[in-house]
Amino acid sequence: MDVSSIILPSRLNRRTFLKAAGTVASAATLGSALSACGSTSSGGSTVTLQYWDYYVSQSPWLDNEVKLFEAAHPNIKIKRTINNNTTYDQLFNLSVKANKQPDVFMVTGTATPYNEQMQKGWWLPVDKWINATWKNRFPTGTFYQGNNMFNGKTYTAPLGGSGVFQQLYLNTDVFKAAGLTNSDGTPKVPQTWDDVANFADIITKKGNGQYYGLGFGAGGGGSITNWVDLFIRAAGVPGGAFGGTGGTWYDGFDYRVGKYTFSSDRNWEDFITLLLEWKQKGYFYPNSLSITDETARAYFERGKFGMIVGGVWNQAEWTTHGFTNYGLTTLVGPTTTRKGFYYHTPGGQEFAISAQTKHPEEAWQWFNWLYSNESEQRWVQTYNEDLSIFANLNDPSKIKFKPFAEYVANAPLNLTYPNPNMRNPETAKVIFNSLSPNLNDAIVGLWTGQLHDMKAALSDIESRANSNIQKGISQAQASGVKVSINDYTYPDWDITKNYITKPNQA
């Protein structure tokens, strides 16, 4: 659990969650990658821009955008570097220290929070090129201090819209083999925790060691907490086990009380207990803790288990492999009535331009292309990558692929929630450090038997997380920042409805 900047609970950005796990790169690999950073010229008047991202399953869309952009701008070439999600943050921070930042890049805020990067001058403001018309294409309230703006300057913008962060995917062939399909051949959809347990039991017994009910990949930077996230939100835990963007807002904070509630909200213990019961009963693929998230996705595709939790980015990857035979659902709770949802606030970040670029005009052209209506339309309607930040493009009737259309149609399950940055812009100056060991560490410890007392583990995390918040606020106050825990407390928030934050409200 990374609480490195609790003040940025912007949208639930899928790109900031795990999309391609792998082993940590060696020092030699990092050094080699850094040597490729920086602006270069490929002779004559042609400019080559260094561009970094960690899109993997989204590569078909991105590669096509590069092709179209270069055709429209023959004097600009894009040298794309696809990084590993698990090492990207480390590599980007090293590139800054070495003064070898790429010209344009996907932003990351785990080690150094976004607002701190803007404050330190790592990014180039884009106000020189944009105007009110450019900004007004985005949803109301998208741009504000500490999120994608700092000291009145604009640096970045969101790309994707706010959909349901996690889905429970159902392999149709496995469900069919277990006798769990509807008359039309689609998988029966579990409605409750008990349904998931019953389906997993049937599938596992039917599989007899050949396939299992459930699976995930927690090795190589993967996480088990995405399973907790999907099930615990529907039980009424608004902070969930994942949330927000790039290390800036993670794990379990409840705005209604202005605290982390790992031990004080019984839902945490109830579901983690159930998760461990599923493990003890053999419902999970046996090597889930050691295989990577990428491997788990491949195993699900091959029918080694019937259910997996993941984001919409999985769909594009599976489609490239020719795997389309699955269904999905989301926000499965202890009862059929959802008591909580996914949440977002307007705002967000995706791409930025380096303040050190030697080709700002060309970098802006590429930056602007990625945020164009045409590129976004291809993003959602042609390549089915995710929702667009431009809501008019998110029309399920224009989506041919049924699972993606279902995802798009579920967008209303992501509600707006309180926004401290909007309420008090001074919160943008508050920095919260990472917490270790974190929630994922605790669950892994309970899973492996290294930890035995769940209540003690959850109480420890809650205590340290809340102390971390108070420490960050106290440090900001000591430097003259006018903030308090009240800026993060909203007792009037009904978690079943959209919340509109008012600037400077008491």
C-alpha positions in Angstrom: 0.0 0.0 0.0 1.5 3.2 -1.1 0.1 6.4 0.5 2.8 8.6 -1.0 0.4 11.5 -1.7 -3.0 11.0 -0.2 -4.1 14.3 -1.5 -4.6 13.3 -5.1 -7.6 11.0 -5.3 -8.2 11.7 -8.9 -9.6 9.2 -11.3 -9.1 5.5 -11.1 -6.6 5.3 -13.9 -6.2 1.9 -15.3 -2.8 2.6 -16.7 -1.4 3.1 -13.2 -2.5 -0.3 -12.1 -0.5 -3.5 -13.1 -0.7 -4.2 -16.8 2.4 -6.2 -17.4 4.3 -7.6 -14.4 7.8 -8.9 -14.7 11.1 -9.2 -12.8 12.9 -6.1 -11.6 15.4 -4.9 -14.2 19.1 -5.2 -13.5 21.3 -2.2 -13.1 22.8 -2.8 -16.5 19.3 -2.8 -18.0 18.5 0.5 -16.3 21.7 2.0 -17.5 21.1 0.9 -21.0 17.7 2.4 -21.0 18.9 5.7 -19.6 21.5 5.9 -22.4 18.6 6.1 -24.8 17.0 9.1 -23.1 17.1 12.7 -24.2 16.2 14.5 -27.4 18.0 13.6 -30.6 18.0 14.8 -34.2 18.0 12.3 -37.0 19.6 14.5 -39.5 18.4 17.5 -41.5 15.2 19.1 -40.3 13.7 15.9 -39.0 13.3 15.8 -35.2 13.3 12.5 -33.3 11.3 12.6 -30.0 12.1 10.2 -27.2 8.8 8.9 -25.9 8.2 6.6 -23.0 5.2 4.6 -21.8 4.4 1.3 -20.2 1.5 0.4 -22.5 1.7 -3.3 -23.3 -1.8 -4.5 -24.1 -2.5 -1.0 -25.4 0.4 -1.2 -27.9 -1.8 -1.8 -31.0 -3.6 1.6 -30.4 -0.4 3.4 -29.6 1.6 2.0 -32.5 -1.1 3.0 -34.8 -1.1 6.5 -33.4 2.6 6.8 -34.0 2.1 5.7 -37.6 -0.7 8.2 -38.2 1.2 11.0 -36.4 4.4 10.5 -38.4 2.4 10.5 -41.6 0.8 13.8 -40.7 4.1 15.2 -39.4 6.8 14.0 -41.7 9.4 16.1 -40.0 8.8 14.4 -36.6 9.7 10.9 -35.7 8.6 9.2 -32.5 11.2 6.8 -30.9 8.9 4.8 -28.6 10.3 3.0 -25.5 8.0 0.5 -23.9 8.9 0.0 -20.3 8.1 -2.6 -17.7 5.4 -1.3 -15.3 7.3 -2.7 -12.3 10.5 -0.7 -13.1 9.1 2.3 -14.8 8.9 4.6 -11.8 12.4 3.8 -10.8 13.7 4.3 -14.3 11.9 7.6 -14.8 13.3 9.0 -11.5 16.8 7.9 -12.5 16.4 9.6 -15.9 15.6 12.9 -14.1 18.6 12.6 -11.9 20.8 11.9 -14.9 19.2 14.8 -16.8 18.1 12.4 -19.5 14.3 12.6 -19.4 12.4 11.5 -22.5 10.8 14.4 -24.4 7.3 13.1 -23.8 6.3 10.4 -21.3 3.5 8.7 -19.5 3.6 10.2 -16.0 4.3 8.2 -12.8 4.0 9.4 -9.3 4.9 6.6 -6.9 8.4 7.6 -5.7 7.8 11.3 -6.4 4.2 12.5 -6.2 2.8 14.3 -9.2 2.4 17.6 -7.4 6.0 17.4 -6.2 7.2 16.8 -9.7 5.4 19.9 -11.0 6.7 21.9 -8.0 10.3 20.8 -8.8 10.0 21.8 -12.4 10.3 18.4 -14.0 7.5 19.0 -16.4 7.0 21.7 -19.0 3.8 23.7 -18.7 1.6 23.6 -21.8 -0.3 26.8 -21.2 1.7 28.4 -24.1 -0.3 26.2 -26.5 -3.7 25.5 -24.9 -6.7 27.7 -24.5 -10.2 27.6 -23.0 -11.5 25.7 -26.0 -8.9 23.0 -25.6 -9.7 22.6 -21.9 -13.4 22.8 -22.3 -13.4 19.5 -24.2 -12.7 17.8 -20.9 -15.3 17.2 -18.1 -16.1 20.1 -15.8 -13.6 20.4 -13.0 -10.9 18.4 -14.7 -8.1 21.0 -14.2 -7.1 22.2 -10.8 -4.2 22.9 -8.4 -2.2 19.9 -7.2 -3.7 17.5 -9.7 -2.7 18.5 -13.1 -2.0 22.2 -12.4 0.5 23.9 -10.0 0.8 27.6 -9.3 -1.7 28.4 -12.0 0.1 26.4 -14.7 -1.2 23.4 -16.5 1.0 20.3 -17.1 -1.0 17.3 -18.0 -4.5 15.9 -18.5 -6.4 12.6 -18.2 -6.7 10.3 -21.2 -9.2 7.6 -20.1 -12.6 8.1 -18.6 -13.7 6.7 -15.3 -15.0 3.2 -15.6 -15.1 0.3 -13.1 -11.5 -0.3 -12.1 -11.8 -4.1 -11.7 -13.9 -6.7 -13.3 -14.4 -10.4 -12.4 -13.8 -12.2 -15.7 -15.5 -15.6 -16.3 -14.0 -18.1 -18.8 -16.9 -19.4 -20.8 -15.3 -22.7 -21.7 -14.4 -23.5 -18.1 -17.9 -22.5 -17.0 -19.4 -24.7 -19.7 -17.3 -27.7 -18.7 -18.6 -27.2 -15.1 -22.2 -26.9 -16.2 -22.4 -23.2 -15.2 -23.8 -21.7 -18.4 -27.1 -20.1 -19.3 -29.3 -21.4 -22.1 -27.6 -19.1 -24.6 -24.2 -20.5 -23.7 -23.0 -17.5 -21.7 -21.5 -18.0 -18.2 -23.8 -17.8 -15.2 -22.8 -14.6 -13.4 -22.2 -14.8 -9.7 -24.2 -12.2 -7.8 -22.7 -12.5 -4.3 -19.7 -13.7 -2.3 -21.5 -17.0 -1.7 -22.1 -17.4 -5.4 -18.4 -17.0 -6.2 -17.6 -19.6 -3.5 -20.2 -22.1 -4.9 -19.1 -21.6 -8.5 -15.4 -22.0 -7.5 -16.2 -25.2 -5.6 -18.1 -26.7 -8.6 -15.4 -25.7 -11.1 -12.5 -26.9 -8.9 -14.1 -30.3 -8.2 -15.1 -30.7 -11.8 -11.5 -29.8 -12.9 -10.0 -32.5 -10.6 -6.6 -30.8 -10.7 -6.8 -29.9 -14.4 -8.3 -26.5 -13.8 -9.5 -24.5 -10.7 -12.2 -22.0 -9.8 -10.1 -19.0 -9.2 -6.6 -17.6 -10.0 -4.4 -14.6 -9.9 -0.7 -13.6 -10.3 1.1 -12.0 -7.4 4.7 -12.6 -8.4 7.1 -10.2 -10.0 5.3 -7.1 -8.8 1.8 -8.4 -9.0 -0.7 -7.9 -6.2 -3.3 -9.9 -4.4 -5.2 -6.8 -3.3 -7.0 -6.4 -6.6 -9.1 -9.4 -5.4 -9.9 -7.7 -2.2 -10.7 -4.5 -4.0 -13.5 -5.8 -6.2 -15.3 -7.6 -3.4 -14.9 -5.3 -0.5 -16.2 -2.1 -2.2 -19.6 -3.7 -2.9 -19.7 -4.5 0.9 -19.6 -0.8 1.6 -15.9 0.0 2.0 -15.5 3.2 -0.1 -11.7 3.3 0.0 -11.3 -0.2 -1.4 -8.0 -1.9 -1.6 -6.9 0.0 -4.7 -7.8 3.4 -5.9 -6.5 6.6 -7.5 -3.5 7.2 -9.6 0.1 6.3 -9.6 0.8 5.9 -6.0 -1.0 9.0 -5.0 -4.1 7.4 -3.4 -4.2 3.9 -2.2 -6.0 1.6 0.1 -8.8 1.9 2.5 -9.1 5.6 3.4 -12.7 6.5 4.4 -13.5 10.1 3.7 -16.6 9.9 5.8 -14.5 9.7 9.0 -11.2 11.0 7.7 -9.3 7.8 8.6 -8.1 4.4 7.4 -10.4 1.7 8.7 -8.7 -1.6 8.1 -9.5 -2.9 11.6 -12.4 -0.7 12.6 -14.5 -1.6 9.6 -15.5 -5.3 10.0 -15.8 -5.8 6.2 -12.1 -6.0 5.8 -11.7 -8.9 8.2 -14.8 -10.7 6.8 -13.7 -10.7 3.2 -10.0 -11.5 3.9 -11.2 -14.4 6.1 -13.3 -15.6 3.2 -10.4 -15.2 0.7 -8.2 -17.3 2.9 -11.0 -19.9 3.2 -11.1 -20.1 -0.6 -7.4 -20.7 -0.6 -7.6 -23.4 2.1 -10.4 -25.2 0.2 -8.2 -25.3 -2.9 -10.3 -23.0 -5.1 -7.3 -21.0 -6.2 -4.7 -22.1 -8.8 -2.0 -23.5 -6.6 0.9 -21.2 -7.8 -1.1 -18.0 -7.9 1.2 -16.3 -5.4 4.4 -17.0 -7.4 3.3 -16.5 -11.1 3.2 -13.0 -12.5 0.0 -11.1 -13.4 0.9 -11.5 -17.0 1.2 -15.3 -16.7 -2.1 -15.4 -14.8 -3.9 -13.7 -17.6 -2.4 -16.2 -20.0 -3.4 -19.1 -17.8 -7.0 -17.8 -17.6 -7.0 -17.5 -21.4 -5.9 -21.2 -21.6 -8.6 -22.3 -19.2 -6.5 -23.2 -16.2 -9.0 -21.5 -13.9 -12.5 -20.1 -14.3 -12.4 -16.7 -12.7 -9.8 -13.9 -12.5 -10.0 -10.3 -11.3 -8.5 -7.6 -13.5 -8.9 -4.4 -15.4 -10.2 -3.6 -18.9 -6.7 -3.6 -20.2 -6.8 -7.4 -20.2 -9.4 -7.3 -22.9 -7.2 -5.8 -25.5 -4.4 -8.2 -24.8 -6.7 -11.2 -25.0 -8.2 -10.0 -28.2 -4.7 -9.8 -29.8 -4.3 -13.5 -28.8 -7.7 -14.4 -30.4 -9.3 -15.1 -27.0 -12.8 -13.5 -26.8 -14.8 -16.3 -25.1 -15.5 -14.8 -21.7 -18.0 -12.8 -19.7 -17.7 -10.4 -16.9 -19.2 -8.7 -13.8 -18.0 -6.3 -11.2 -18.6 -5.1 -7.6 -19.7 -8.4 -6.2 -20.8 -8.1 -2.5 -22.1 -10.2 0.3 -25.6 -9.5 -0.9 -27.1 -8.7 -4.3 -27.5 -5.1 -3.3 -24.3 -3.1 -3.8 -23.5 -1.0 -0.7 -20.5 0.7 -2.3 -19.1 1.5 -5.7 -15.9 2.7 -7.5 -15.2 6.4 -7.1 -13.3 9.1 -8.9 -13.0 12.8 -8.9 -12.6 15.0 -12.0 -9.0 15.4 -13.0 -6.2 13.1 -13.7 -2.9 12.7 -15.4 -1.5 10.7 -18.3 1.2 12.4 -20.5 3.6 15.2 -19.9 6.5 17.0 -21.7 9.9 17.2 -20.1 11.0 20.6 -19.0 14.4 19.7 -20.5 13.3 18.9 -24.0 15.2 20.5 -26.8 12.2 20.3 -29.1 9.2 21.8 -27.2 7.1 22.6 -30.3 7.4 19.1 -31.7 6.8 17.6 -28.3 3.7 19.6 -28.0 2.5 18.3 -31.4 2.8 14.7 -30.2 1.3 15.5 -26.7 -1.7 17.3 -28.4 -2.2 14.4 -30.9 -2.6 11.9 -28.0 -5.3 14.1 -26.5 -7.2 14.7 -29.8 -10.8 13.7 -30.3 -9.8 11.5 -33.2 -7.1 9.6 -31.3 -9.5 9.2 -28.3 -12.2 7.9 -30.6 -9.9 5.2 -31.9 -8.9 4.5 -28.3 -12.4 3.6 -27.2 -14.3 2.6 -30.4 -11.7 1.0 -32.6 -9.2 -0.6 -30.3 -11.5 -1.0 -27.2 -8.7 0.1 -24.8 -10.8 1.9 -22.2 -13.4 4.7 -21.8 -12.5 8.0 -23.3 -12.2 11.1 -21.1 -14.6 12.6 -23.7 -18.0 11.1 -22.6 -19.7 11.5 -26.0 -17.3 8.8 -27.4 -18.4 6.3 -24.7 -21.4 4.8 -26.5 -21.9 1.1 -26.0 -24.0 0.9 -29.1 -20.9 1.7 -31.2 -18.9 -1.1 -29.6 -18.9 -4.3 -31.5 -17.2 -6.5 -29.0 -19.7 -7.5 -26.3 -17.4 -7.8 -23.2 -16.1 -4.3 -23.9 -19.5 -2.9 -24.5 -20.5 -4.4 -21.1 -17.6 -2.6 -19.5 -18.6 0.7 -21.1 -22.2 0.2 -20.0 -21.0 -0.2 -16.4 -19.4 3.3 -16.3 -22.3 4.6 -14.1 -21.0 2.3 -11.3 -18.0 4.7 -10.9 -19.3 7.7 -8.8 -17.7 11.0 -7.9 -16.4 11.3 -4.4 -14.9 14.0 -2.2 -12.0 16.0 -3.5 -9.7 17.7 -0.9 -7.8 19.5 -3.6 -11.0 21.2 -4.8 -12.1 22.0 -1.2 -8.7 23.4 -0.1 -6.0 23.9 -2.8 -3.4 24.1 0.0 -3.7 20.3 0.3 -1.7 20.1 -2.9 1.4 21.0 -0.8 1.0 18.1 1.6 3.3 15.1 1.0 2.7 11.7 2.4 5.4 9.0 2.5 5.0 5.4 1.5 3.9 2.9 4.1 5.8 -0.4 4.5 4.9 -3.1 5.2 1.6 -2.4 3.5 -1.8 -4.1 3.0 -0.6 -6.4 0.2 2.3 -7.5 2.4 -0.1 -8.3 5.3 -2.4 -10.4 3.1 0.5 -12.3 1.6 1.8 -13.0 5.1 -1.6 -14.3 6.1 -1.8 -16.3 2.9 1.6 -18.0 3.5 1.1 -18.5 7.2 3.9 -16.1 8.2 1.2 -14.0 9.9 -1.4 -15.7 12.1 -3.3 -12.9 13.7 -5.4 -11.0 11.2 -6.9 -8.5 13.7 -3.4 -7.6 14.9 -2.1 -7.2 11.3 -5.0 -5.0 10.2 -4.9 -2.9 13.4 -1.1 -2.3 12.9 -1.7 -1.1 9.3 -4.5 1.1 10.3 -2.5 2.7 13.1 0.6 3.3 11.0 -1.4 4.6 8.0 -3.3 7.1 10.1 -0.1 8.2 11.9 1.4 8.7 8.5 -1.4 11.1 7.5 -1.1 13.1 10.7 2.7 13.3 10.2 2.3 14.6 6.6 -0.2 17.2 7.7 1.9 18.3 10.7 5.0 18.8 8.5 2.9 20.9 6.1 1.5 23.0 8.9 5.0 23.5 10.3 6.0 25.0 6.9 3.1 27.4 6.9 0.6 25.4 4.9 -3.0 25.9 6.1 -4.4 22.4 6.2 -5.8 20.0 8.7 -7.4 16.5 8.8 -10.8 18.3 8.4 -9.8 18.8 4.8 -10.0 15.1 4.3 -13.2 14.5 6.3 -16.7 14.5 4.8 -19.3 13.2 7.2 -22.1 14.2 4.8 -20.9 11.9 2.1 -23.4 9.2 1.0 -21.3 6.6 -0.7 -24.2 5.4 -2.9 -24.5 8.8 -4.6 -22.3 11.2 -6.6 -20.6 13.8 -4.3 -20.0 17.3 -5.6 -17.1 19.0 -3.7 -17.5 22.7 -3.3 -14.5 24.9 -3.2 -13.5 26.3 0.2 -16.6 24.7 1.9 -16.5 24.6 5.7 
